[in-house]
Amino acid sequence: MERFVEDHQKRRLTERVDIITAINILRSQGYQQDELIGEITKVFYVDLDTYNEIVLAA
């Protein structure tokens, strides 16, 4: 699915719960682990340290 979002429209994901929710939504849409980071950063500004912690813990 192609998403076109202007950079000034992107929401910031810094809270663990928000990042987990975004990951779960993308997984429910059929995205695989290796596709998640690409898709999530198209739509959001993501705290990558927190994202990596969540992915490593899963």
N, C-alpha and C positions, 0 to 999 in steps of 0.2 A: 504494500500500500504506500503510495507516495503522499507525503505530507509537505506542504509548503508553508513555512512559518517564517515571518520576518524576525530577525534577531531581536528587535525591540519589543516583540510580542512574546518572547519566550519567558516562561515562568522559571524561577530558581527552585531547584530541588536540593535542599541542604539537610532536611530532617530525614532520619532513617525510615520512618513510617511512610513518608511521601515517596521515597525512592523504591521501597519495597512494593508499594501499591502500583507504581508505574511499571516495575518489572513484572509483577503478576498480571497486569493488564496486557502487556506485550506478549507474555507467555500464553495467555488465554487466546490471543489472536494468532498463535501458531509460530511465533518467533523462537528460534533456537538460541542457546546460550551465546554462541559466537556472533549473533546478529543483534543482540540486545543493546550493546553500547552504541552502535551506529544509529539505531533507531531512537533510542532515548535522547541522544544528544542532538538529533534533528529537531526535537520538539521542546526540549528543556535545557537550561544550564544546569549541569549536574555537579555536585561535589564529588569529584572522582575518587578521593580518598575514602569517603564513606561508601560509595558505590563498590569499590574494590573490597572493602571489609565485608560488605553484605554478600558479595558473590563468593568470596573465599570461605565464608562461614556456611554457605548453603551446601 
